[in-house]
């Protein structure tokens, strides 16, 4: 159908460019209008949005508004055309991102830009924000769902220890001696993983010494339930990790974290 419309347009343009044409008679004008309606009407009727009477009525109302704009100024008509295009794109973004876009707020910022006033985002910054937002939403969704399922599963592990604030600690190899305190410095090796199993942090080949006052609350609480010489696995809920902020590009917001810890020793400050 599109090919037919383009071919028709090409024919009209060729005739107009070949020579100066005389104005149409009243009869010809009426026939041209009817003929073009036949071509375009068939295209309109086959669109998916024309499946029922209310949809057809709404579609026709929109078509009338656009055609009426053609009789106004060129700028107004162009605005209507741009509005239809932009609204279609906004609707697509809403569907892909599972979000709602405030049209009034959108127009408010557009008016600022067109009047030369500073807007909240430049084009580059706006693109950057949307890319990061969509990445966070998609990435976060998978990890959060996996994290919730993982915590439900971990709670059923025989012998699992749950701290007062909700950190799960599994003893792989029990250590000996006393437990570290909340302000102890600990010598350990660890690997941090997301629910998907992706490693986001860890020591390398050598143990590291760190103060428990300088780590996330969940990690501190878990290590305080470990003894030197032991190996443990802990699961930290998001509220004791990086919370709703996360670590951009590394740890999604509201994400459960898993740590495998080999506690070598600790020193009280």
Buried (B, 14 or more C-beta within 10 A) or exposed (E): EEEEBEEBEEEEEEEEEEEEEEEEEEEEEEEEEEEEEEEBEEEBEEEEEBEEEEEBEEBEEEEEEBEEBEEEEEEEBEEBEEBEEBEEEBEEEEEEBEEEEEEEEEEEBEEEBEEEEEBEEEEEEEEEEEEEEBEBBEBBEEBBEBBBEBBEEBEEEEEBBEBEEBBBBBBEEEBEEEBBEEEBBBBBBBBBBBBEEEEEEEBEEEBEEBBBEEBBBBBBBBBBBBBBBBBBBBBBBBEBBBBEEBEEEEBBBBBBBBBBBBBBBBEEE
